């Protein structure tokens, strides 16, 4: 192909692209705009008024670009809900324009609209008021009319449904807003307990009712449950006394100290909302909640009291021993049944066992055993400073595991035991020199209660697979689905 022909083809393609972009695309954009009920960018809206036959709701963006409800009361709006509402209006298209219309607006419900809405843009320009009337007999549409126009429009019925909003639908349902980073102290006051936690550089600590290290994961789970409290309803001017709502005194009080100015936010957890208040059909259990510094009463899911009712032991750190895995060079296992053994880590970082047997050494099982010992954690605190270890089988433990470094210095040691009570068998662990007996999950006990034969694969046995990951501890963190329970 000659250079001239190539340049000609490029010119033709360029001209064709320019035509599509400047003519056809522009025409298509103009036709799309004509179909729109209103043409605007949702992000530029700063003011929204919804007017109903019996009420009006006004929303306005504040200086921080956050939506606020200003009428009929002044409260924060839910950003997502308002954004969805504006997008629904911005995307609404006119399905049809009636050619012949009656002068009687009552035929279309436009003499007394179901809802009227008006938007004001960032430049101060108000858009035409839109009135929505009756639903059409067929076609899932609703009659609509722009302010200043006589013609009747048909728009999707979904627009009427989407603009039917109560104040509670639009307002922010968050009871307590905060980030984990800004929380410095947590106080939990129940009927018979007071728990105080404080954050240090090394993590969370319990200050009351005893001074011990807290479990950071448990604290963060608690904060997550607190932050996820969402109002299902609001009571602005309760006719009942706070005592009748179980809020004076509350069943539980949670206070947070936040930020550099030590601002305090408090939540009061009250009584259960009686089923008689919910109509004839019993609904999900609900509970009254109040912010300490505000008058509004929130109605929330009943899960709130369950997930926030903690005792000091729930918050306590349940790590039994601590040592750096890379420092461990030898582990001695003394067993009550005489099947003790010693593990040694070589220069190649691999672990070996002194009790050799016929077959192949399960190196993965050896490594998992060391890892389990390093991460051994109780799931429950059974006793502090127990006077009688026989109650837990620890006066003669089934196994004592001692960890040494490469210089022969002891890093840590634990004893494990089981105790049968009736049909139940419970597992316990105690660190050497420790003052706390922990209950162990059965699968954790089984992983620590090893014999030499457990580390060897006999000839003809099925090859070992990677050990099953440890089951996660139970979490009290709720999900949104629980709000309906």
Secondary structure, 3 states (H helix, E strand, C coil): CCHHHHHHHHHHHHHHHHHHHHHHHHHHHHHHHHHECCCCCHHHEEEEEEEECCEEEEEEECCCCCEEEEECCCEEECHHHHHHHHHHHHHCEEEEECCCCCCCHHHCCCCCCCEEEEEEECCCCECCCEEEEEECCCCCEEEEEECCCCCCEEEEHHHHHHHCCCHHHHECCECCCCCHHHEEEEEEEECCEEEEEEEECCEEEEEECCCEEECHHHHHHHHHHHHCCECCEEECCCCCCCCCCCECCECEEEEEEECCCCEEEEEEEEEECCHHHHCCCCCCCEEEEEECCCCCEEEEECHHHHHHCCCHHHHECCECCCCCHHHCCEEEEEECCCCCEEEEECCCCCEEECCCCCCEECHHHHHHHHHHHHCCECCEEEEECCCCHHHHCCCCCCEEEEEECCCCCEEEEEEEEEEEECCEEEEEEEECCCCEEEEECHHHHHHHCCCHHHHEECCCCCCCCCCCCCCCCCCCCCCHHHHHC
